[in-house]
Amino acid sequence: MIPTFTVQDIFVMMQTLNTKTLIGFSNPFEHLTKYEIERIWEKTYKKLHELNLIDLVDKEIKLEENFGNALWIMSRTNMVVEIMKDGNQKSYFYFSKDHVVECKENEESEYTLYVHGAPDHVWNNVIYPRMLVGVEKHSVTVSETIFVPPSAYNAWVKAGSVTDVQSLETINLGEDWKRISSQLDAALKSMIHNNRLMVFFKEDANWVIEGMHVLTSPNNNWTFKMIRQDNKELLEGRQSTNLDIVSEILEVLVRMQAKKATIK
């Protein structure tokens, strides 16, 4: 049986390696007492020992080699990719030059670690296929773009329709947005999947974020690129072919590379 880990387990493992930041997780120990934290550490170490993933040798903690390498990548990576399918199926990918560690959430809010091959292999055989789930070879019926507030988009996905058309008026010029919003409304009402891609990369001491959503329906596909306009976070949406979607994802990576982010 493949072992699963709680968020507390993961944080104990990361703190063992003196990790400063772990993208994708908030600190579960923030409001606990020292005694409660110590109990969690003891429980985690016991669990890892029973799984033969950790041992005490000459009074020093020794990690099983493959397990230790996976934790080291998670701890020291400069690039993390998050994929979320339909708002609830989530995976984080922690990149190194030679391998990628996937931390996949299951239905019990626990996580399973998988070690994949090289980054190019993971993009082509794991990330692209997951982001393209539900994508059909639809043509584009409207070529114009539409700007949408992220909070409105998330609410519309949950509601399955455009519930606040007027929120678009102040951030979209001309009259085309009304026609485009009606097309978007039809796509939301017949939505197959809504997948989100987030890329986090470390530039100097700061983490920079790029991202996009992919919305699929029986009639057309949509991409929503995360942008900043007039100091506001917006989604720039457009109908997209399957090739357009791959290009959009590649553009995210190109922008990352332009910022000179490197993978350790």
Residue pairs with C-beta under 8 A, 6 or more apart in sequence:
2 112
3 51
3 53
3 112
4 106
4 108
4 110
4 111
4 112
5 13
5 110
5 111
5 112
5 113
6 109
6 110
6 111
7 25
7 28
7 109
7 111
8 28
8 29
8 40
8 44
9 44
9 47
9 48
10 22
10 25
10 103
10 111
11 22
11 25
11 27
11 28
11 29
12 40
12 41
12 44
12 45
13 44
13 48
13 71
14 22
14 71
14 74
14 75
16 61
16 71
17 71
17 72
17 75
18 75
19 74
19 75
19 76
21 207
22 74
22 75
23 77
23 80
23 82
23 92
23 94
23 200
23 207
24 80
24 82
24 92
24 103
29 37
29 40
32 40
45 54
48 54
49 55
52 64
53 63
53 64
53 67
54 61
54 62
54 63
54 64
54 67
55 61
55 62
56 62
63 71
66 115
67 113
69 99
69 115
70 101
70 113
70 115
73 94
73 95
73 96
73 99
73 100
73 101
74 94
74 101
74 103
76 96
76 264
77 94
77 95
77 96
77 263
77 264
78 95
78 201
78 202
78 261
78 262
78 263
78 264
79 94
79 95
79 199
79 200
79 201
79 202
79 256
79 261
79 263
80 92
80 93
80 94
80 95
80 199
80 200
80 201
81 92
81 93
81 95
81 127
81 197
81 198
81 199
81 200
82 90
82 91
82 92
82 93
82 196
82 197
82 198
82 199
82 200
83 90
83 91
83 93
83 127
83 130
83 131
83 195
83 196
83 197
84 90
84 195
84 196
84 198
85 130
85 133
85 193
85 195
86 193
86 194
86 195
87 157
87 158
87 194
89 105
90 104
90 105
91 102
91 103
91 104
91 105
91 130
92 102
92 103
93 100
93 101
93 102
93 103
93 116
93 122
93 126
93 127
94 100
94 101
94 102
94 103
95 119
95 122
95 263
96 263
96 264
97 119
97 263
97 264
98 118
99 115
99 116
99 117
99 118
100 115
100 116
100 117
100 118
100 119
100 122
101 113
101 114
101 115
101 116
102 113
102 114
102 115
102 116
102 126
103 111
103 112
103 113
104 111
104 112
104 113
104 114
105 111
106 112
116 122
116 126
119 263
127 197
127 249
128 246
128 249
130 195
131 195
131 197
131 214
131 245
131 249
132 214
132 242
132 245
132 246
133 193
133 195
133 216
134 192
134 193
134 195
134 216
135 214
135 216
135 221
135 242
135 245
136 216
136 218
136 221
136 242
137 241
137 242
138 219
138 220
138 221
138 239
138 241
139 220
139 241
140 220
140 238
140 239
140 240
140 241
140 244
141 183
141 220
141 239
142 176
142 179
142 180
142 183
142 239
143 238
143 239
144 176
144 180
144 238
145 180
145 236
145 237
145 238
146 168
146 172
146 176
146 177
146 180
146 181
146 184
146 236
146 237
146 238
147 168
147 171
147 172
147 177
147 229
147 234
147 235
147 236
147 237
148 168
148 224
148 234
148 235
148 237
149 167
149 171
149 233
149 234
149 235
150 226
150 233
150 234
150 235
152 164
152 167
152 168
153 213
153 224
153 235
153 237
155 163
155 164
156 162
156 163
156 164
156 188
157 188
157 191
157 194
157 215
159 188
160 188
160 189
160 191
161 185
161 188
161 189
162 181
162 184
162 185
162 188
165 178
165 181
168 177
168 181
169 177
171 229
171 232
171 234
180 237
183 220
183 239
184 222
184 237
186 217
186 219
187 215
187 217
187 219
187 220
187 222
188 215
188 217
190 217
190 218
190 219
191 215
191 216
191 217
192 216
192 217
192 218
193 214
193 215
193 216
194 213
194 214
194 215
194 216
195 213
195 214
196 211
196 212
196 213
196 214
197 211
197 212
197 213
197 214
197 249
197 252
198 209
198 210
198 211
199 209
199 210
199 211
199 252
199 253
199 256
200 207
200 208
200 209
201 207
201 208
201 210
201 256
201 259
201 261
202 208
202 261
203 259
203 260
203 261
208 256
208 259
208 261
209 226
210 226
210 252
210 255
210 256
211 225
211 226
211 252
212 223
212 224
212 225
212 226
212 248
212 249
212 252
213 222
213 223
213 224
213 235
214 221
214 222
214 223
214 224
214 240
214 245
215 221
215 222
215 223
215 224
216 222
220 239
221 239
221 240
221 241
221 242
221 244
221 245
222 237
222 238
222 239
222 240
223 237
223 238
223 240
223 244
223 245
223 248
224 235
224 236
224 237
225 235
225 236
225 237
225 248
225 251
226 233
226 234
226 235
227 233
227 234
227 235
227 236
228 234
238 244
240 248
